[in-house]
Amino acid sequence: MLNFCTLFDSNYLTRGMALYESLENTGDNFLLYIICMDDLCFEILDDLSLQHAVLIPLASFESERLLSVKESRSKGEYCWTCTPYAISYVLDNYDVKECTYLDADLYFYNSPSILLDEFDKSGKSVLITEHRYTKVYDQSSTSGIYCVQFMTFKNNFEGKKILNWWQERCLDWCFNRYEDGKFGDQKYLDDWLTRFEGSVHVLEHLGGGVAPWNVQQYDFSKGINTEESLIVFYHFHQFEIYINNRFEAGRYRLNKDIINAIYIPYLKSIINQNEKLKSYNLLESTVYDEKKDNNKEILLKWLEIKINQDKSVCSNFQYFNDKDIMLFGKNRITPLILNELEKANIRVQALIESNPQEVTTDDGIPIYGKYYLNDYKHDAVIIVCLEGSHDLNLIKELEELKVTKGRLLIISWKEIVEQFKGDLFIHKDQQNYSFIHFNSKE
């Protein structure tokens, strides 16, 4: 019997169900322990009567210690904080010899036994997987050498000692930013081979941990089940699907072999899961209705109003005309904002994203991580953001680094949402944010 655990809420149901179905398709005898991060998630999964799932309500899982930090962290940060506790909950409350944590956006193409057999032969107590970044996407220094996506802990003294150490660190600090050598729940793993010498095995099989940030290193021209290119699981990071069966896979380079062999089967599974959820009238945050989610027109309309009608904002925009601008923004809306800024004669020299990587847009505009800012000449920074701890921290860092040279323009989602509330489709995970108001700083 293989024992796995994962955690997700109702916004992630289609992904979690796709993960479960992929495990069933491998033919392995398994149980997937699911920490349901909200009541709706538990109710729907309970109604579906999944044969190989053990559902754990949030109220049963949450401890006083977890609740003590919950309000200080975003939904995503809290889920990261809970990860080691989810593994520990299964080891402590069920008769299992080991438990493997799975990110909910994994999908299995072959049996995980292939990977777990390797782990058993190692004689170690903990299994971790490397990111194995393709060079252009390497974020090891800020996101971690290892990925919290597929981790196994044996239910023995050494395994629980390492797990308890990780729990304490995540409880103390677990945020979606790089700070003092830490990032989320993940950077804590960087030194485990030396800190817990002799107890930790790093997965060697290249079919485990295939992901958008490393898939460029594989040759799938002959499929994904050959001896040279056997995929066990794929991590669908930044995957978004629309109801017309289109999907987006982030900023990563993916060729046709990758799309056909890996993404299309997952797309079909997500569509299948969404069909199962239709009777629950659940709007999944992983499935976007382009007719409702017509954010492009709304964003452009809002910016046009601001630029042409609001004198104070207009003067701010005028300052940015004919300047070298560094533009920071959320991945999905940056191109939309960029288009309107260019119409307003605001020259964007480069885009900034959270992580220190350098890639290029389709238009040839370079994209830098925030830590590259001081290496490039620019007159000002424009930010499109939500008021999460990550964005507030970024603004503070930009001010401290003096990268704006005194000029910082923040484009806020709040005014967009308030002005176009009836037309704008807001993803569920954005509804809990408060927003930064549109302003500029001297």
Buried (B, 14 or more C-beta within 10 A) or exposed (E): EBBBBBBBBBBBBBBBBBBBBBBBBBEBEBBBBBBBBBEBBBBBBEEBEBEBBBBBBBEEBBEEEBEEBEEEBBBBBBBBBBBBBBBBBBBEEBEBEBBBBBBBBBBBBBBBBBBBEBBBEBEBBBBBBBBBBBEEBBBBBBBBBBBBBBBBBBBEEBBBBBBEBBBEBBBEBBBBBBEEEBBBBBBBBBEBBEEBEEBBBBBEBBBBBBBBBBBBEBEBEEEBEEEEBBBBBBBBBBBBBBBEEEBEBBBBEBEEBBBEBBBEBBBEBBBEBBEBBEEBEBBBBBBBEEEEBBBBEBBBBBBEEBBEEBEEBBEBBEBBEEBBBBBBBBBBBBBBBBBBBEEBEBEBBBBBBBBBBEBEBEEEBBBBBBBBBEEBEBBBBBBBBBBBBBBBBBBEBBBEEEBBEEBBBBBBBBBBBEBBEEEBBBBBBBEEBEBBEBEBEE
